[in-house]
Amino acid sequence: MEAESIGGGAEELDRITARLEQLATELEGEVDDERAATLVREASELASQAGRAVEGALRGGSASPEV
């Protein structure tokens, strides 16, 4: 059912959003350059995952998210 697919995508987006908020909070503090680079890489990967989740939801869940 399409609503279930979108619901699963919403849960994934909620998880990604929560983690991005954690990363942003940490980046706002004092972190060294190496840690900041690691956090930015993770944020970039999460943004890509979010894009795939949204795309899958818009297509009615026909595209499975990459893990």
Secondary structure, DSSP 8 states (H G I E B T S, - for coil): -HHHHHHHHHHHHHHHHHHHHHHHHHHHS---HHHHHHHHHHHHHHHHHHHHHHHHHHTTT-S----
